[in-house]
């Protein structure tokens, strides 16, 4: 998870309340990668930039209620007991997070970066810390050693991804440092990262790593990794580079996402089985494509790894709207089964969409999965002027800057959560016929942004 686009930064800073009590710990292994207190319900961790000069992490704990989150919260920063480092202006502690039960104790843990942190006089070298789960939530922390170049602007922890990349049953951590990717083999424990570290660097055709996506693409049960970065060969552009999971991590093929070097590589990415063939498919948003018109690239999985690819834009048949400068289609992505048909669906944010008079009014598309993967057929569009959606179209509402699909009421249909700045964030229920505005309700923005993929 990365921090939201600067143009849609929160205008208000919420009050933060520490944890006062905690439910009994669960004796079973953590069912969810983000169940930090082990009570069987998913929790929500979001970046809290206004909490302290160096940032922080706000945790809202999940409950059995229909909407998921409760009222119990916790904030951790680099001044919290047992957390390494110091709370310093510009550290960006919590700007990137990856949850997993790294020490296999039944409580989910949280890898957190402070990629703006100065280290030994080197400006913004960055750091990564694992915060440890327990019955009371997250507490204490352990530094992950930076295996990359020790240099200014190295931004260790620019992005993170967690998974069982080597297939040994223990959770591993992938982290970017100075343009390369490092995979730390688990278990990772409060005693430190003691396993082997694999360096991933596409040296034959340069790739400056910027973001990571983890999931099982070839159906073998091991977590695969996709590294998205800026490429300089055979021409400038942004590539997605597939790494096959296994005892030996095996570099594979690449997919060109955009051909303009300036388009960057900070796009949202998810892996989900959109065509229900048993293989994970990659979806990556490139919101800067075409002067911020934006598009989404789909790279479909197979037994041998990623295979065929396709592109989705607002010019795709069935997708609402038209591509316009500044739409930022693909700025946020989330995948889950909305209608309960077994196919994963894809929510696509377009926070820059001009609905009435101004850019950054925003909206969100829900694209259906099916036998042919993600297409425009049966897609849905929601904005502030959609019947049943509360609020008014407003400049800088950035409706859709963060979109999340999650079945919080556990009815078998993922619900759509959408952030909005001016008139607030919303939850739109999922049904057998898709997302509906019937029963739409307010949602806490911090909770929506805390729904880690």
N, C-alpha and C positions, 0 to 999 in steps of 0.2 A: 504494500500500500504506500502510495506517495501522497504528498500534500497536494491540495487542490490548486487549480490554476490561479495565478496571482490576481488576475482580473476579477476573480470571484471570491476573494478572501473574505472571511466572515467580518461583518461590521460590528458585531457585539461579542464581548468576551463573557462566557458563562461563569457563574460562581461554582467553585469546586468544593466538595465535601469529602473528607477522608472516611475510610471504612471504620465503623465503630464495632461491628460484630460480623460474624461469618457463620454460615451453615456448617453442619458436620461434613467432614471430608468423605468422598466416595472411595471405597476400597478397590473398585474396579479401575482398569486402565481408562485414561481419558477418552471418552467417546468422540469428542469434538476437539479440533486443534485449537480452538479459542475458548475452551471452558477452563478458565484460570483457577476457579475455586473448587472445581471437581464436583459440582452439584448436579451435573447432567444437563445443564442448560448453557447454550452458547452465550458468551459475553461479547462486549463491544469495546474496542480500544481505538481511540482516535488521537490525533495530534492536538496538543493543547498549547498553541503558541503564546497565548496571553497569560499563562499561569506563572511563568517566571522568565527571566531574561534569556535563558538558554533553551526554552521550550519544555515540554513535558508530555506525558501520556495520561489521558483521561480514560478510565475504565468504568463502564456502566454494566452492572451485572445482570444477567438474564434471569428470567423467572418463568413460571408456568403459565403466565397470563397470555391471552390471545395475541397481544402485540409483541411479546418477547421481553423487552427490557423492563427492569424495575426502577426503583428510585435509589438504590444503594450504589454509591460511586466511590472511586479511588483515584488519586492523582499521584504519579511518581515522576520525579525529575532527578537531576544529578546531585541534588542536595538531600535526597531521601536516604535513610540509613542503609548502608551496605551497597549503595550504587556507586560504581567507580566514577572518577572524574569530578569536575566542579561545574556548578551552574554558572555559565558564562554567556554573555550576550552573543547571539549569532551562532550558537552551537547547533541549533535545529534538532535537538534531542527529541526523538519521536517522529521526525519527518518521514521516516520509512520504517515499516514494521513487518515481521513475518512470525506467525504463531505456529507452535508445534510442541509436543511433549518431548523435549530434547533429552531429558534424563530418565524418561520412562517410569515416572513415579505416580502416574495417574492424574497429574495436574498439568494442564497446558502451560507452556512457558511462552515468553515473547522476546524475540530478537528485535532490538531497537538500534537505530543508527543515530549518531550525532555527526552527520557528514560535513558539518561546518566547523567542527572542533579543531582548534589549533593544538598541535602536539610537538613538544620539544622545539618550539620556535618556528615550526613549519605551519604556515597559515592554511587552514581548512584541509589539513591532512585527513581528518575524519576518524571516527571510532565506531565500534559495534559492541553492544552490551546485550547479554541475555538476562532478562528479568525472570525470576523463578516463581512458578505458580505454587499455591498452597491453599489450605482451607480458608485463609483470610484474604485470598487474592494474590496479587503479585507482590513480591518483597525481595530485597537484596538484588545483587547482580554480579555477573562475571564478565570480564573483558574477553573478547575474541581477538586473538593476535592478528595484526595486520601483516599478511604474507606478501602484500604488494609492495611497490616502490614507496619508500619513505620520502615523501616530497610534498611541497606546498601544492594545494589544489588537487591532491590525489583523491579526495572525497571518498575515502573508505566507507563502504555502506551506501553508496549512491543508490543501489537497489539490493534487495534481499529476496531469497526464495527458499522455502523449506520443503523437504520431502525425503523419502528413502531412496536416494539416487543409486546406491550400490546394492539395494535389495537384500540387506542383511537383517532387516527388521528394526533397525535403529534409525532415528531421524537425523538427517544431515542438514547442513546449512550452506547455501551458496551466497556469496557476497561479491560485489564489484569493488575493485580498488584500482585507481589509476588506469582505467580502461580495460583491465583484464578481469576475469572471473575466477574465483577461488572457491572450491567445494571442500568444506570441512566435514570429515567423516565422523559420525556419531559413534557412541553416545557423547553428547556434550553435557558436562556436569558442572556443579559449582566449583569443582576442583580445576576446571579449565577444559580447553579443547586439546585433547591428547592424541586424537587419531590422525591418520594421514590426511594431507591436503593436496588436492589435485588442482593444477593451474590449467585454465582453459584460455587459449589465445590463438585466434585464427591468424597466424603470422604470414601464411602464404598469400592471403588476400586480406590486407589489414582491416581490422574491425575494432573500433573503439566502443567497448561495451557500455550501454546506458541503462538497460532494463532487462529484467528476468521474468520468465513465465515457467511454472512447473506444472507437470501433469503426466499422465500415462498415455502416450501417443500410439505405441505399438501393441498395446494390450498384453504385455508380458508381466504386469504387476509391479514393475520397477518404475520409479519416478524418472521421467525424462525432463530435460531442461532445454528451454529455448532462450538464447541470448540475442537481444535486439540491440543493434548498435550502428554507428556511423562507419560506412565502408569507403575505402579509397581505391578498390580494385575489384573488377576491371574498370569500373568508373565510379564516380562519386554517387552516393546514395545511402539508403538505410536498408539494412538486411536483417532478417530473422535467421539465426543459425541454430540448427538442431543438434542436440547432444543426447545420444542414446544412453539411458541408464543401465547400470550393470556393475559387476565387480571392477571392471575397467570402463570408465566413461569414454564413450566412442564418439568423436566428432562426425557429424553427417553433413547433409546438404544444406544449402541456404536458399532463402526466398527473398527476392528483391521486393521491398515494400513500397518505396518511393525512389525516384531517380534523382531528386534534387537533394544535394548534400545539405542544404540549408533547412530541410524539413525536420531535422533532428530525429531523435529516437526515444522520446519520452512517452510514447503512446501507451494507453492501457492495453492489457492483454489477458486473455483467459484461455484455458483448455477445457473443453467439454465435448460430449458426444452428441453433436447436433443431428447426425443422420442415423443414430441408433444401430451402428454396425459393430459396436464393441471396442472402437478405437477413439481415443481422444482427438479432437480437432482444435486447432489453434485459431483464435480470432485476435487480431491486433488492430487497434485504432491508430490512424495517422491523422490527427486533427489538423496538422499544418499543411496537409496535402492541398495543392491547388489554391494557394493564397488563403489558407484556412477554410476552404470549403469542407475538407475532411473526407476520409473514406475508411472503410474497414476491409482488411485482407483476411480471407479464410484459407487455411492450409489444412487439408483433411488427412487424418491419420489412416494408417494401414498396418498390416503385420510387419512391414519392413520400415516403418516410420512414416513421416509426412509424404504425401503423394500429390494429388491434384490440388489446384488452388483456384480461387475466384475472388472477385472484388465486389463490394457493396457500397453504393453511394446513394445520395438522394435522387439520382437520375435512374436508379434501378427500378424496373417495372414493379409496381405495387407499393413502393416506398413513398411516403407522403413528402411533398415539398419539391424544391429544386435546389441543386447545388448553387450556393451563393457565397461570395467572399465573406469570411468571418463566421460562418455557421459553426465551425469546429465540430462537425459530425465525427463521432468516434472519440470524443474527449474522455468519455468514461464508458466502460463496458461491464456487464455482469451477465452471468449465464445460470439458468435453472429452468425447470419444467413448469411453465405457467399453467397449462391447461390439463396436465395429468395424462398426456398421451404417450409418455415415455421418451419423447424427443426433447432434448435440451433447447430452450429458446434463448434469445439474445436481446438484452436491453442495451440501447445505444443512445448516449447522451449527445445533444447538440446544443450546448448551453449558449452559444453565440447566435442562435437563430433569431432573425428579426421577424416578429409576429405582426407588429403594428407600425411603429415608427423608428425604433432604435435596435441596434444590435445588442446582444447579451440579454435579450428577453427570454429566450431559451425554450427547449422542449425535449421530449424523449420519444424514441421509436422502440417498439417491441416487435422484433422480427422472429417469426416462427421457425423452429427446426422441423425437418421432415425427411423423407427418404432421399431427397436431393440435397440435404443440408440446409443451410440458412438461405432463404430467398425472401423476396418481397411479398410473396403470396400470403394473404391473410394478416399482413402486418398492421400494427396499430400505432397511432400518433397521439400524444398527450401534450397539451400546453395549457397555459392559464385561460385561454379562450375556448378550451374544449368543454362541452356541456358536462356539468357535474364536477368540474375541477375548481376548487375554491381559489379565491384570489383574483387579482387583476393583472393583465399584461403590463409589465413595468420594465423600464431600462435598468440594467444591472441586477435584475432578479436572478439571472443565471440559472434558471430552472433547468435542471438536468446536468449541472456541473458534476454531481455525483449521482449515479444510479446504482441500485442494488436490487437483486431478486433474491428473496428469502421467504420460505414458508413459515412465517412466525406463528400462525394459528394452527399449524399442523393438520391442515385439511387435504393435503396432497396437491395443492396448487401454490406455486410460489407467488408471493405478493411483490408488488413494485413499490420501492421506496425511492423518492426523488427529492433532492435538496433544492431549496429556493431561498433567496436572501431576503427579498422584500416582504413577501407574504407567507414565508415559512415553508418548511418541508412537509411532505405528504406520504402517506401509505395508501396505495390503491390495491384492493384485494384481487387475488387471482381466482379464476373460476374455470369450469370446464370449457367455457367459450372464450377464455382469454382474460385480460385485465379489465376490470370494470370500475366505473366511478361510483357505483352504488356501494355505500358503506365506506367511502373515502374518509380518512381521518388525519389529523395533524400528526407529524412525527418529529421527534427531537433531532435537530441537524447533527449534533455530536454523535447520536446513536447511529444514524444512517451512515455517516462517514466512518464509524467504528465497526461496520460490518465488513470485516476483513475477508477477502476473497478466499 
